[in-house]
Amino acid sequence: MVIFCTNSESPVTFRKPEKKDFLGSRTRETHLLPKYEVLDEHIEFLKEDGGVLTKNDTARFEAWQQKSAMGHWAVMRTVIPTEIWQDW
């Protein structure tokens, strides 16, 4: 899933890509154009899910994000060798 954010009131629009946009990559050609779009009516919003996230209301997810990030990096440190982290 890709989420596009903007501080503009106008809707986000996209042009049809041209061959040069793919930069010769079959992967870009396969995945650059969305095949499925999830519309609001496809999503069931439940109160216990925390509702829709809006700007200036992100603090309620701060503790969860920190816990999730710590778990992610704990796994990454076991997957990528120490030498790579030292070079990073």
N, C-alpha and C positions, 0 to 999 in steps of 0.2 A: 504494500500500500504506500502511496506517495501522497503527502498532504502539502498543498501549496498555500502559503500564508502571505498576506499583503496588508498594508495599512491603508490601502486605497478603498474608497467606497465603490468603485466600479468593479464589475466582475472580471475574473481572470479569464483570458481567452488565449487560445493557442492556434498557431497557423499549422497547416499541413506541412510536414517535413519534406525537404528536397533530398535528392540522392546524396548531395555533398554533406548534409547534416549527419549522415551515418558514418562518415569518415572511413569508409571501406570496411566497416565492422559488421559482420553478420549478426552478432549479438545485439548491437544497437538497432539494426534493422528489424530484428525480431521483437525487441522489447521496448523500443522508443514510443511506439503508438499504443495507447491503452486498448485492451480488448474488452475489458469489462469496466463499467462504471457503477459504483455503489451510490445509490441515491438515498436521501433521507428516509423515504418510505420503506426502504429495505432494512433499516436498522430499528431494532426495538430498544428504545431508551428506557432503562429501569432506574428507579430512584436509588436503589442500593448500589448501582454502578458509579454513583457520584455525579450523574448528569453530564451535560455537555460542558466541555472545558472552554471557557471564554477568557479573553485577555484580562489581566489584573486579577485573576482568580486561580492562579497556579499554585499558590502557597499550600493549598490543601493536599497537593500531591508531592510536596517536597520530601517528606520522610520516606515515602514509597520510592521515589526516584533515587534517593541516596542509597537505600538498601539494595535496590535493583542494580545500581551502578557498582557498588562494592562487590556484589555477587558476580557481576559480569567480569570485572577486572581480576577477581580471584581465579576464575576459570581461565582467562586469557594468560595469566602468569604460569599456568600449568601447561598451556598449549604452545606458547612461544618461548623458546630458550632464553635464559638469562642474558646471554651475549647480545641477543637482539634488543632486549630492553635497555641494556647499557649503551648501545649505539644510538638508540632512539633519543 
